[in-house]
Amino acid sequence: MLLLTDRLLAASWFGATGRTWWADALADQHGAGIAVVVVVAVTAVVALLPRTGRANERD
């Protein structure tokens, strides 16, 4: 959802933070979406690798 929408989530909170760096909140949200996808993908690969190795040892 973070990557697929042009609607800012929690826009009022983001505006109230008062931050002056990287002022484009939507770009920040899309960046967070990319980070979430990467973390999930890496976690899935790491979780599945040991199972694949054990399956090959049984054969």
DSSP file (Angstrom, degrees, kcal/mol; ACC not computed):
  #  RESIDUE AA STRUCTURE BP1 BP2  ACC     N-H-->O    O-->H-N    N-H-->O    O-->H-N    TCO  KAPPA ALPHA  PHI   PSI    X-CA   Y-CA   Z-CA
    1    1 A M     >        0   0    0      0, 0.0     4,-1.0     0, 0.0    32,-0.1   0.000 360.0 360.0 360.0 -36.3    0.0    0.0    0.0
    2    2 A L  T  4  +     0   0    0      1,-0.2    31,-0.2     2,-0.2    32,-0.1   0.846 360.0  38.5 -63.5 -32.5    2.8    2.4    0.8
    3    3 A L  T  4 S+     0   0    0      1,-0.2    -1,-0.2    30,-0.1    27,-0.1   0.759 114.2  53.2 -87.4 -26.3    4.2    2.0   -2.8
    4    4 A L  T  4 S+     0   0    0      2,-0.0     2,-0.3    29,-0.0    -2,-0.2   0.516  95.5  73.8 -93.5  -5.6    0.9    1.9   -4.7
    5    5 A T     <  -     0   0    0     -4,-1.0    25,-0.0     2,-0.1     0, 0.0  -0.816  53.5-159.5-114.4 149.6   -0.8    5.0   -3.5
    6    6 A D  S    S+     0   0    0     -2,-0.3     2,-0.5     2,-0.1    -1,-0.1   0.195  71.8  99.8-101.4  12.3   -0.4    8.7   -4.1
    7    7 A R  S    S-     0   0    0     19,-0.1     2,-0.4    -5,-0.0    -2,-0.1  -0.874  75.8-127.3-102.0 128.8   -2.3    9.5   -0.9
    8    8 A L    >   -     0   0    0     -2,-0.5     3,-0.6     1,-0.0     2,-0.3  -0.588  17.7-136.3 -78.3 128.1   -0.1   10.3    2.1
    9    9 A L  T 3  S+     0   0    0     -2,-0.4     5,-0.1     1,-0.2    -1,-0.0  -0.671  84.6   1.6 -82.4 137.8   -0.8    8.3    5.2
   10   10 A A  T 3> S+     0   0    0     -2,-0.3     4,-2.3     1,-0.1    -1,-0.2   0.901  77.0 168.6  53.3  48.1   -1.0   10.3    8.5
   11   11 A A  H <> S+     0   0    0     -3,-0.6     4,-2.3     1,-0.2     5,-0.2   0.866  71.2  54.4 -59.9 -38.6   -0.4   13.6    6.7
   12   12 A S  H  > S+     0   0    0      1,-0.2     4,-1.3     2,-0.2    -1,-0.2   0.886 109.9  47.0 -66.1 -37.2   -1.3   15.6    9.7
   13   13 A W  H  > S+     0   0    0     -3,-0.2     4,-0.7     2,-0.2    -2,-0.2   0.930 111.2  51.1 -67.8 -44.6    1.3   13.8   11.9
   14   14 A F  H >< S+     0   0    0     -4,-2.3     3,-0.8     1,-0.2     5,-0.4   0.904 111.1  48.1 -60.7 -41.8    4.0   14.1    9.3
   15   15 A G  H >< S+     0   0    0     -4,-2.3     3,-0.7     1,-0.2    -1,-0.2   0.801 107.7  56.5 -67.7 -28.4    3.4   17.9    8.9
   16   16 A A  H 3< S+     0   0    0     -4,-1.3    -1,-0.2     1,-0.2    -2,-0.2   0.584  85.9  79.5 -81.2  -9.5    3.4   18.3   12.7
   17   17 A T  T << S-     0   0    0     -3,-0.8    -1,-0.2    -4,-0.7    -2,-0.1   0.795  86.4-145.0 -70.2 -25.4    6.9   16.8   13.1
   18   18 A G    <   +     0   0    0     -3,-0.7     2,-0.1    -4,-0.4    -3,-0.1   0.651  38.0 159.9  74.6  14.8    8.5   20.0   12.0
   19   19 A R        -     0   0    0     -5,-0.4    -1,-0.2     1,-0.1    -2,-0.1  -0.419  28.6-166.2 -74.0 147.9   11.3   18.3   10.2
   20   20 A T        +     0   0    0     -2,-0.1     3,-0.4     2,-0.0     2,-0.3   0.530  60.8  86.5-110.8 -10.9   13.2   20.3    7.5
   21   21 A W  S    S+     0   0    0      1,-0.2    -2,-0.0     2,-0.1     0, 0.0  -0.665  99.7   3.0 -92.1 150.9   15.1   17.6    5.8
   22   22 A W  S    S-     0   0    0     -2,-0.3    -1,-0.2     1,-0.1     6,-0.1   0.916  73.0-174.6  39.3  68.6   13.6   15.6    2.9
   23   23 A A        +     0   0    0     -3,-0.4     2,-1.3     1,-0.1    -1,-0.1   0.594  53.2  99.3 -70.8 -12.0   10.4   17.6    3.0
   24   24 A D     >  -     0   0    0      1,-0.2     4,-1.8     2,-0.1     5,-0.1  -0.640  51.4-176.1 -79.9  97.9    8.6   15.4    0.3
   25   25 A A  H  > S+     0   0    0     -2,-1.3     4,-2.3     1,-0.2    -1,-0.2   0.845  79.1  54.8 -65.9 -35.1    6.5   13.2    2.6
   26   26 A L  H  > S+     0   0    0      2,-0.2     4,-2.3     1,-0.2    -1,-0.2   0.894 107.8  49.1 -68.1 -38.7    5.2   11.1   -0.3
   27   27 A A  H  > S+     0   0    0      2,-0.2     4,-2.2     1,-0.2    -1,-0.2   0.883 111.0  51.3 -64.9 -37.6    8.7   10.3   -1.4
   28   28 A D  H  X S+     0   0    0     -4,-1.8     4,-2.0     2,-0.2    -2,-0.2   0.903 109.7  49.7 -64.2 -41.9    9.6    9.4    2.1
   29   29 A Q  H  X S+     0   0    0     -4,-2.3     4,-1.9     2,-0.2    -2,-0.2   0.901 110.6  49.2 -64.7 -42.0    6.5    7.1    2.3
   30   30 A H  H  X S+     0   0    0     -4,-2.3     4,-2.1     2,-0.2    -1,-0.2   0.887 109.1  53.2 -65.1 -38.5    7.5    5.4   -0.9
   31   31 A G  H  X S+     0   0    0     -4,-2.2     4,-2.1     1,-0.2    -2,-0.2   0.896 108.0  50.3 -61.9 -40.4   11.0    4.9    0.4
   32   32 A A  H  X S+     0   0    0     -4,-2.0     4,-2.2     2,-0.2    -1,-0.2   0.875 107.8  54.2 -65.3 -37.1    9.6    3.2    3.5
   33   33 A G  H  X S+     0   0    0     -4,-1.9     4,-2.1     2,-0.2    -2,-0.2   0.901 108.0  49.0 -62.9 -41.2    7.5    1.0    1.3
   34   34 A I  H  X S+     0   0    0     -4,-2.1     4,-2.4     1,-0.2    -2,-0.2   0.913 109.9  52.0 -63.5 -42.8   10.6   -0.1   -0.6
   35   35 A A  H  X S+     0   0    0     -4,-2.1     4,-2.4     1,-0.2    -2,-0.2   0.897 108.8  50.5 -61.5 -40.9   12.4   -0.8    2.7
   36   36 A V  H  X S+     0   0    0     -4,-2.2     4,-2.4     2,-0.2    -1,-0.2   0.920 110.2  49.4 -63.6 -44.1    9.5   -3.0    3.9
   37   37 A V  H  X S+     0   0    0     -4,-2.1     4,-2.4     1,-0.2    -2,-0.2   0.911 111.9  48.8 -61.9 -42.6    9.4   -5.0    0.6
   38   38 A V  H  X S+     0   0    0     -4,-2.4     4,-2.6     2,-0.2     5,-0.2   0.928 111.6  48.5 -64.1 -45.5   13.2   -5.6    0.9
   39   39 A V  H  X S+     0   0    0     -4,-2.4     4,-2.3     1,-0.2    -2,-0.2   0.912 113.2  47.4 -62.8 -42.9   13.1   -6.7    4.5
   40   40 A V  H  X S+     0   0    0     -4,-2.4     4,-2.4     2,-0.2    -1,-0.2   0.919 113.1  48.7 -64.9 -43.2   10.2   -9.1    3.8
   41   41 A A  H  X S+     0   0    0     -4,-2.4     4,-2.3     2,-0.2    -2,-0.2   0.924 113.2  46.1 -63.9 -45.4   11.9  -10.6    0.8
   42   42 A V  H  X S+     0   0    0     -4,-2.6     4,-2.6     1,-0.2     5,-0.2   0.910 112.6  51.0 -64.7 -41.7   15.2  -11.1    2.6
   43   43 A T  H  X S+     0   0    0     -4,-2.3     4,-2.3    -5,-0.2    -2,-0.2   0.906 110.3  49.5 -61.9 -42.2   13.4  -12.6    5.6
   44   44 A A  H  X S+     0   0    0     -4,-2.4     4,-1.9     2,-0.2    -2,-0.2   0.914 111.9  48.0 -64.0 -42.8   11.6  -15.0    3.3
   45   45 A V  H  X S+     0   0    0     -4,-2.3     4,-1.9     1,-0.2    -2,-0.2   0.932 113.1  47.4 -64.1 -45.6   14.7  -16.1    1.5
   46   46 A V  H  < S+     0   0    0     -4,-2.6    -1,-0.2     1,-0.2    -2,-0.2   0.875 112.6  50.0 -64.2 -37.3   16.6  -16.6    4.8
   47   47 A A  H  < S+     0   0    0     -4,-2.3     4,-0.5    -5,-0.2    -1,-0.2   0.839 114.7  43.6 -70.4 -32.2   13.7  -18.6    6.2
   48   48 A L  H  X S+     0   0    0     -4,-1.9     4,-1.9    -5,-0.2    -2,-0.2   0.739  97.0  73.9 -87.7 -23.7   13.4  -20.9    3.2
   49   49 A L  H  X S+     0   0    0     -4,-1.9     4,-2.0     1,-0.2     5,-0.2   0.923  95.5  48.5 -59.4 -48.0   17.1  -21.6    2.6
   50   50 A P  H  > S+     0   0    0      0, 0.0     4,-2.0     0, 0.0    -1,-0.2   0.874 110.1  53.6 -61.8 -34.6   17.6  -24.0    5.5
   51   51 A R  H  > S+     0   0    0     -4,-0.5     4,-1.9     1,-0.2    -2,-0.2   0.893 107.9  50.1 -65.8 -39.7   14.5  -25.9    4.5
   52   52 A T  H  X S+     0   0    0     -4,-1.9     4,-1.6     1,-0.2    -1,-0.2   0.906 110.1  50.5 -65.6 -41.6   15.8  -26.4    1.0
   53   53 A G  H  X S+     0   0    0     -4,-2.0     4,-1.3     1,-0.2    -2,-0.2   0.892 110.6  48.7 -64.1 -40.9   19.1  -27.7    2.3
   54   54 A R  H  X S+     0   0    0     -4,-2.0     4,-1.2     1,-0.2    -1,-0.2   0.861 107.9  54.7 -68.2 -35.9   17.5  -30.2    4.6
   55   55 A A  H  X S+     0   0    0     -4,-1.9     4,-0.8     1,-0.2    -1,-0.2   0.871 107.5  50.3 -65.9 -36.7   15.2  -31.5    1.8
   56   56 A N  H  < S+     0   0    0     -4,-1.6     3,-0.3     1,-0.2    -1,-0.2   0.821 105.2  57.3 -70.4 -31.3   18.3  -32.2   -0.4
   57   57 A E  H  < S+     0   0    0     -4,-1.3    -1,-0.2     1,-0.2    -2,-0.2   0.806 100.7  57.7 -69.7 -29.6   20.0  -34.1    2.5
   58   58 A R  H  <        0   0    0     -4,-1.2    -1,-0.2     1,-0.2    -2,-0.2   0.797 360.0 360.0 -71.6 -29.0   17.1  -36.6    2.8
   59   59 A D     <        0   0    0     -4,-0.8    -1,-0.2    -3,-0.3    -2,-0.2   0.472 360.0 360.0 -75.9 360.0   17.3  -37.7   -0.9
